[in-house]
Amino acid sequence: STLLRFKKVKADLEINTILELPPNSPLIRVDRVRLGNGKPVAVDITWLPGSYGQLLLDEDLNSKTIYDILENTYSIPISAGKYKFTAVLADSYIAKHLDIEEGSPIFEIDRCSRTVAGKKVYYQKRYNNPDYISYEIELFRGDHSTESCKNGLPLKEFAPKFNL
């Protein structure tokens, strides 16, 4: 990764609501370009509550993931997350860092990760360069008695596929 930004920012009502923080709580914002074979494959914009964000201050975010730091350095296990997938057009900031034209179609993944206790750790928007990343989802049709089968097939695997 290449760290673009790490700074304390003012509260953002939408982000604070997602993270279940008081409306005026400041946030830590971390922007990084994710690289594959030296090519910009994604841009991550991550917001954290100050309590978690301060733990990253002295960490090398170019070579470590936020998950790795929180779980292995601070014993804060990330146990769950909610994802939303959307097709969007790249704004000038994202386009510049993905080395694509502004207005190009890209894939946005919004995710909010939680601890074992259900506390929200961070909210992230990942903008994927579709030239290099696609996703493959495998569903498993097995025991239909499980709760997860009521609304369709349960997820077996969800993994990025890289075309570098």
C-alpha positions in Angstrom: 0.0 0.0 0.0 0.9 3.6 -0.3 -0.4 5.8 2.5 -2.0 9.0 1.1 -3.5 10.5 4.2 -3.7 9.8 8.0 -5.4 12.6 9.9 -8.0 13.5 12.5 -11.1 14.9 10.7 -14.3 16.5 11.9 -17.3 14.4 12.6 -19.4 13.4 9.6 -23.0 12.7 10.4 -23.3 9.9 7.9 -20.1 8.1 9.0 -20.7 8.7 12.7 -24.2 7.2 12.4 -22.8 4.1 10.6 -20.1 3.7 13.3 -22.8 4.4 16.0 -20.8 7.4 17.4 -22.1 10.6 18.9 -22.8 13.1 16.0 -19.9 15.4 17.0 -17.2 12.8 17.6 -14.1 13.4 15.5 -12.8 10.6 13.3 -9.5 9.4 12.0 -9.4 9.1 8.3 -6.9 6.9 6.5 -6.5 6.9 2.7 -4.3 4.3 1.0 -3.7 3.2 -2.6 -3.5 -0.6 -2.7 -1.0 -2.0 -5.1 -0.6 -5.2 -7.1 2.6 -5.7 -8.9 3.2 -2.0 -8.5 -0.1 -1.1 -10.2 -2.8 0.8 -8.3 -5.6 -1.7 -8.0 -7.7 0.0 -5.3 -8.1 3.1 -3.2 -9.3 2.7 0.4 -10.8 5.5 2.4 -11.2 4.4 6.0 -12.8 6.2 8.9 -12.2 5.0 12.5 -13.4 6.2 15.9 -10.6 8.1 17.6 -10.1 5.3 20.1 -9.2 2.8 17.4 -7.5 5.3 15.1 -5.0 6.4 17.7 -3.7 2.8 17.8 -2.5 3.2 14.2 -0.5 6.4 14.8 3.0 4.7 14.9 2.2 1.8 12.6 3.5 1.2 9.1 0.2 1.3 7.1 2.2 0.9 3.9 3.0 -2.7 4.8 0.4 -3.7 7.4 -3.4 -4.0 7.3 -5.6 -2.4 9.8 -7.0 -5.9 10.6 -3.5 -7.2 11.3 -2.6 -4.3 13.6 -5.8 -4.4 15.6 -5.9 -8.2 15.9 -2.2 -9.1 16.4 -0.8 -6.0 18.1 -3.8 -5.0 20.2 -5.8 -8.2 20.5 -8.9 -6.7 19.1 -10.4 -9.4 16.9 -12.6 -8.4 14.0 -15.4 -11.0 13.8 -17.9 -9.7 11.4 -18.6 -7.1 8.8 -21.3 -5.8 6.5 -20.6 -5.2 2.8 -22.4 -3.1 0.2 -21.4 -3.2 -3.5 -22.1 -0.4 -5.9 -21.1 0.7 -9.4 -20.0 4.3 -9.3 -18.1 6.8 -11.5 -14.5 7.8 -10.3 -14.2 11.3 -9.0 -11.0 13.2 -9.6 -9.3 12.1 -6.4 -10.0 8.4 -7.0 -9.2 8.6 -10.7 -5.9 10.3 -10.0 -4.8 7.5 -7.6 -6.1 4.6 -9.7 -4.5 6.1 -12.8 -7.8 6.1 -14.8 -9.9 8.8 -16.4 -12.2 10.8 -14.2 -15.8 9.5 -14.7 -14.6 6.0 -15.4 -16.9 3.3 -14.1 -15.5 1.6 -11.0 -16.6 -0.8 -8.3 -17.2 0.6 -4.8 -17.3 -1.7 -1.8 -18.6 -0.1 1.5 -17.8 -2.2 4.6 -18.2 -1.8 8.3 -16.3 -4.2 10.5 -17.2 -5.2 14.0 -15.5 -6.8 17.0 -16.7 -10.0 18.7 -18.8 -7.8 21.1 -20.4 -6.1 18.1 -18.6 -2.7 18.5 -18.0 -1.0 15.1 -14.3 -0.6 14.5 -14.2 1.1 11.1 -16.1 2.1 8.0 -14.4 1.9 4.7 -15.0 2.7 1.1 -12.8 0.7 -1.3 -12.7 1.8 -4.9 -11.5 -1.1 -7.2 -10.0 -0.6 -10.6 -12.0 -3.1 -12.7 -9.1 -3.6 -15.0 -7.3 -5.4 -12.2 -9.9 -6.7 -9.8 -13.2 -8.7 -10.1 -15.0 -10.8 -7.4 -16.1 -14.4 -7.4 -18.8 -15.6 -5.1 -19.5 -19.2 -4.4 -22.7 -20.3 -2.7 -23.2 -23.6 -1.0 -26.5 -25.6 -1.2 -26.2 -28.1 1.5 -28.3 -28.6 4.7 -31.4 -26.5 4.1 -32.4 -26.6 7.8 -30.0 -23.8 8.7 -31.3 -20.2 9.4 -29.0 -18.9 6.6 -30.9 -20.8 3.9 -34.3 -19.0 4.5 -33.3 -16.1 2.3 -31.4 -18.0 -0.3 -28.2 -20.0 -0.5 -25.5 -19.4 2.2 -22.2 -17.9 1.2 -19.3 -20.3 1.0 -16.6 -18.1 -0.4 -16.1 -14.5 -1.4 -12.8 -13.7 -2.9 -11.2 -11.1 -5.1 -9.7 -12.3 -8.4 -6.7 -10.3 -9.6 -5.8 -9.7 -13.2 -2.3 -8.3 -13.1 
